[in-house]
């Protein structure tokens, strides 16, 4: 039998979690996470399972501090779950459903969030702090840093305690994918004569909009931007605007704004003019690109209605 040395064996540690987007790596990086609290949750939540978890927490909160044991049994009803325990100023991932491990391709159990050092983890840690400090649920949507496929999640973060007389120290996250709606819209709008780009705002540490992460782009937009099929696209709206100038050599000629919509007219080196309209609708940024002779408003409005962002009268949807 082999002899062991007197030196203490080094404990095994989880493999490092490395995001696929290199620009998301770093302690100071932040992801494109949108978050809502209080009454706003009712207006924004999509998944019925997340809504069920939220209602269960509210029901428990009426009579006592919701505990881990109160919600853990319910957790078996959900496919995508992450459970984190607050340790000092950090969080340890103590639970992760097998289906969520398969979905993100990473097993984070036994890992401190501070060790992950990528954009999504950094932003979620900030929201965990708010969730526990205020003892209130937080609903959020974000694009995962762990995939180049722009996987779009919604999550319900619930603060839980060990006992009804103690402060919450656990954050239970119920997860659900939003990609099905995005994939449907891509199929519908690949035949649109107007280029459509959808993005979500990137918030800095002060909760102000710094840029926007591109969520999806239809075929017409790729044609206008001269992006070959199978190749990547600019990850942010800022990168896309720089691409217009540096790579395509488009020159801005005029700019107009109305409400939350801004239209910039560009001219390419061949003298053709394009309208680029950037519009904020219900926490999404929609960008349309079209030759100046094409009427772009009806197509953009149809896109917004299909996404559920505005109603038939063009007003922001409550869903």
Secondary structure, 3 states (H helix, E strand, C coil): CCCCCCCCCCCCCCCCCCCCCHHHECCCCCCCCEEECCCHHHHHCCCHHHHHHHHHHHHHHHHCCCEHHHHHHHHCCCCEEEEEEEECCEEEEEEECHHHHHHHCCCCCCCEHHHHCEHHHHHHHHHHHHHHHHCCCEEEEEECCCCCCCCEEEEEEEEEECCCCCCCCEEEEEEEECHHHHHHHHHHHCCCCCEEEEEEEEECCCCCEEEEEEEEECHHHHHHCCCCCCCCCCCEHHHHHHHHHHCCCCEEEEEEEECCEEEEEEECCCCCEEEEEEEEECCEEEEEEEECCCCCHHHHHHHHHHHCCECCCCCECCC
